[in-house]
Amino acid sequence: MTTTLSMPPARKYGLVVPTSMGVRLTPAQGQPVYAGTQFTLQATSAETNVASIASSLGVPVKALTAFVAGSPVAYFIKSELSRRFIEFEGNEVTPDSPWGVRHQFNIADSGFGARGPRVTNDRAGEVGLTISSADFDLDKLFDDDGVQIVHLSGLIAALAPNTGKFCIALAERAHASGSLVSFDLNYRASFWKNREAELRRTFLDIAARADILVGNEEDFQLALGIEGPALDAQGDKIQLYKAMTGRVTAAFPQVKLIATTLREVVSANEHLWGAMVWSEGNWYEINPRPIRVLDRIGGGDAFVGGLLYGLLRGWNPERAMQFGWAAGAMAVTLLTDYVTLPSEDILWDIWRGNARVKR
């Protein structure tokens, strides 16, 4: 028996995301990092990438994070979050030396043609490592303000033991207050190295309180230990994924919706892009379609952001999935790794394949 995804009534915040903010450096004109001489700077995190679609379309959104006190990088990040209509809260952490806390750097080569993208994360000493439940008034957030969806990412859950505990606490409070919990597993082998048992417990604790799970077959197998197809399995991968999802819902019967994207890489600048959503025992699918790609980073986050926005609007899962697909297709045409929108029409035109000029 499956349960219906019923959206909580309107509250102060439609979406809340815990996150560790950083900056992204991307070489100009699709150059590799080692050959680049000019770089674009942007504020970034996977979780705020998800939140940007809802915030730009008028949904009240809040990021729970931490900042380096007195840092011009922190000032830049705050300015960028405000420009994206994302409210933020976080401790101001003072560095105790020149080697103290800082905001992470994400150095990203977009790739071009036959040369695939390459991403380097420089996260040593990042201020997000300090985040814990004690930094925030969760009683006020959930009991006084109210939240419709808390979106958690495996990136922040796996960052440090205290951030994992913070994500569990948020999931617990959200569940108790009637908020929905969305969990994008985002498994990263480099984060899990020598921490497998600890992080498996953390991810299982969060998943046991989640209403929405996002992940591919690798995420579910490696993060949650769900039996699935071999990672190099041949055959109908969609059917293999569906079979695995049955084991996910058996292990986590409270889950109401499961989503994944489908991506086939033709070249760095051409992908086949699709999506699948399971909800209430029903499957909804978008067969992969060819899309042009300027920079693939952020496409998956945009899909989740569009999907969650649609659910917040009260759309059925299929319509929300379509909006998420279009959000991902738009994200990969941008130099930023996030999508902001003045109106929904932009994405619906992408979904309909309408690229005609509008005057």
Beta strands, then each sheet from edge to edge (+ up, - down):
strand 1: 13-18
strand 2: 22-27
strand 3: 39-44
strand 4: 61-68
strand 5: 86-93
strand 6: 104-109
strand 7: 118-122
strand 8: 147-153
strand 9: 180-184
strand 10: 212-214
strand 11: 257-267
strand 12: 270-279
strand 13: 282-292
sheet 1: 5+ 4+ 1+ 8+ 9+ 10+ 11+ 12- 13+
sheet 2: 3+ 2- 6- 7+
end
